[in-house]
Amino acid sequence: MNIVVNEELKNYIDPLTPEEHEALERSILAEGCRDALVLWGDVLVDGHNRYGICQKHGLPFQTVQNTRFESIEDVHLWMIDQHLGRRSVSDFLRGVLALRKKEIVAERQARTLAAATTAEPPADRTDSADAALPPPAPLNSREAVAKAARLSSSQVVMIEKIRKQAAPELVAALKSGTISINAAAAVASLPAEEQVAAAVAGKDELKQAAKRVREAKRKPREEAAAPIESAEADLVQGLERRVAELTAENEALRRLVADLQAQQAELDHSR
């Protein structure tokens, strides 16, 4: 059997950690390769680690053809959905995969709309009802992406920021568990050289860098809020003074009314 390993597909999903790879190797050596490798023609789509371990130890394995793939996009979407459903995938990787899916689906929709405006309709993709993969649901909102990745919308925002701004060293620290998504998003605000320096320095420096970023953002907000708080305090004090003045005036009027009533009573008695 001729199996072609496409390096782009092999690296499309983050590789296993050394510990995860060792655990998989122990399992295959003890129980054999239980899950079939998924092929698209001769191209290996799913099972690169299992295939490598079986080749290394001369172990047998099974294969299965996925005949529904019609393009590399179909393969990518299938791989993404497979990994989004796995519990072992980290929150960060699930977010990255869901965002990739959003981009692929959006590009495919754009091409479909463009084709619909041409003079000739696009040719049918296949005559078989089950040969092609069904069109994926669109991920038109951040909430939809978050649902697909089983994350919160705020986590998706942070992962988007990390994808756009984080240095590779910072991303590596995040993938290794050295830093959280929240902290990584904060550090990603720094210039690239500062991100690299913090990542190289290790966990404690990354935490301190994230803390400095948060404090720097908090300070302008506190300074902006200070005049408002001062104005509110002055207003409250002014109102309290006015209430005290009105209370005193009211008490004086009550005493005046009482005096007038007493004088009237004396006049009536003298008559």
N, C-alpha and C positions, 0 to 999 in steps of 0.2 A: 504494500500500500504506500502510495506517494502522498505524504502530508506536507503541505507547505506552511511554514511559520512566517506570517506577515508581521514584521517588527512593529509596524504602526498599530496593528490590532493587539499585539501582545502587550504593548505599553499604553494602550488606550485607557485601561483601568490601572490604578496604582498597584504595583507589585506587592506580594505578601512580604511581611517583615521576616527576617531570618528565623525568628521564633515560630511564626505561623508556618513557614515553609518546612521547618524541621518537624513540626507536629503533623503536617500533612504527609510527609515522607514516612514517618513512623506508622501512621495509619495505613498507608498503602502497602508497606512492607508486611504489616500484620494481617491485613484483611483483603489485600488486592485492590485494584482500581475498580470500584463499584459503579461509578458514574461514567456514562459514555461520553466520549469527546464529541463535540458538535462541529461539523464541517459544513463549509459552503463550497461545494465542489471539492477541490483538493485543499482549500484554505482552512486552516484551523481557526475556529471562532471562539470556542470556549473549552478550557481545559489545558491551557499552556503549562501550568505547573504540574498537573498530573502527567501530561505527555512527557515532560522533561524527566520526571522521576522514573517513569516506566522505561524510558530509553536508557537511563543511567543504569538501571538494575536488570534490564532485559525482561521486564514483566509484560504480560499480555494486557490488552485493553480493548474496549469496544468503541465503535464510532457510530454516529447517526448523522444523516444528512438533513439539513434544514432547507427544503426546496422552496420555501416561501420568500427567501431573500432575492431581491431583484437589483439591489444597489448596495454600495458600501454604507449609505445612510441607513438602510434597513438593518444592516448588521450592527451599526453603532447604536441605533435605537433599541434593538433587542438586547445588546450587551448592557446598556444602561438600565433597562427595566429589570434584567436579571439581578443586577447588583443592588438596585434600589430596594429589592425585596429581601435582601440578606441582612440578618441581624448583626453580623460581624463587621459590617461597613460602618465607618465612623461618621459622625454627624457632618463633619466638614466635607468628606468625600461624597456623601449623599447630596449635600447642597450643590457641590460642583457638578455632579452628574445631572441633577434636575435642571440646573442652569444650561448645561450642554444640550439637554433634550429640548428645552425651550428654544434655543437658538436654531437647532436642526429643524424643528417643526415650523418655526417662523420662516425660515428660508424656503422650506418646501411649500408652504402656503403662498409665499410671494411668487414662486415660480408657477404655481397653479393659477394664480390670478393673472399673471402675465400671459400664460398660455391661453387663458379664456378670452383674452382680448384680440388674439390673432384671428386671421381670416379663416383658417382651417382648425377644427377642433383637434386636440391631441388624440393620437391613436390609442385604442384600448390597450391596457398593459398586458392583459391575458384573457384567454377565453375560459379559464378554469375559475370556478367560484371560490376555491379555497387555495389557489396557488399563491396569491399575493397576501402580504400582511395587511390587516385592516389599518386605516389611517389612524395615527395616534391622536389622542385628545389634545387640543391646543392648551398651552400654558400661557394664557394671555395676561395674567396678573401675578403679582408677587405672592398673593395668597394661594393661587393655584400651584405655584412652584413650591411653596412651603408645604402644602398638603402632599404633593408628590414625594417630597424628601422627608416627610414626617418631622418637620421643624417648625419653628415659629417664624412669622414674617420678619421679626427683628433679626433673627439669626441669618435669614436669607440676605438681608441688607448688609450685614457684616461680612458674609462670605463673598458677596459681590464686590465689596470694597477690597477685601484681601486679594481676590483674583486680579483686580485692576492695579493695585498699588503695592502689594507686598513683594519684597525681594525674595528670590528663591531660597535663601538661607532662612528667612522667617517662615516661609511655607513649610520647609523641611522640619523646622522646630515644632510647628503646629501639628504636622502629620505624625511626628514621633511622640506627641503628647507632652512636650516640654512646656507648651503654652496653650491657653484656652482660646477658643474662637473670639471671645469678647476682648481678651487682652491683645490678641494678634491684630484685630481690627484697629485697636488704639495705636499700637506700634507702627502699623502700616501707614499712619499719617505722617511719620517722620521721613526725612530724606533717606534715600536708599543706603547711603554709607552708614548712617546711624542705625538703621535696621540691621545691617550686616554685623556691625560691631556688637550690638546687643545680643544677636543670635549666637555669635561666636563666643561671647562671654558666658553664656549659659542661662539657666532658669532664673536665678536671682536677678540678674541684670535685665532680663526681659520683663520681669515683674516690675522692677523699678522704672523702666522706660515707659511701660503702660501707665504706671501711676503718675509719672511726670506729665504725660500727655493729658490725662484726665484732669489733673490739677490745673494745667495751663488753660484748658477749656472752661473749667469751673470758675476761675478767677474773673474773667471778663463778665460772666453772667452775674457773679456776686457784686462786682463793681457797678454794673448797670442797674442792679436791683437796689443798691444802697440809696441813691437819691429818691427813688420811689418810696422806699421804706421810711426815709427821713421825712418826706412830704406827708406821708400818711400819719406819722407820729405827730407832726406839727398840727395837722388837721384835727386829730383826736384831742390833742391838748387844747386847741382853740375851742372845740366843741364842749370839752369839759369845763373850761372857764366860763363859756357862755351859759351853760346849764347852771353853774354855781351862781352866776349873776342873776339869772331869771328866778332861781329858787329864792335868793335873798330878797329880790323885788317882790316876789309873791308873798313872802313872809311879812314884809313891811306893809303891804296892802291889807293883809289879814289883820295885822295889829291895828291899822288905821280904821278898818271897818268895825273892829271890836270896840275901839274907843268911841267911835261915832254912835254905835248902838248903845253904849253905856250912858253917853251924854243924853241921848234921846230918852232913855229910860228914866233918868233923873228928872228931866223936864216933865215928863208925863206924871211922875210921882208927886212933883211939887204942885201940880195943878189939882 
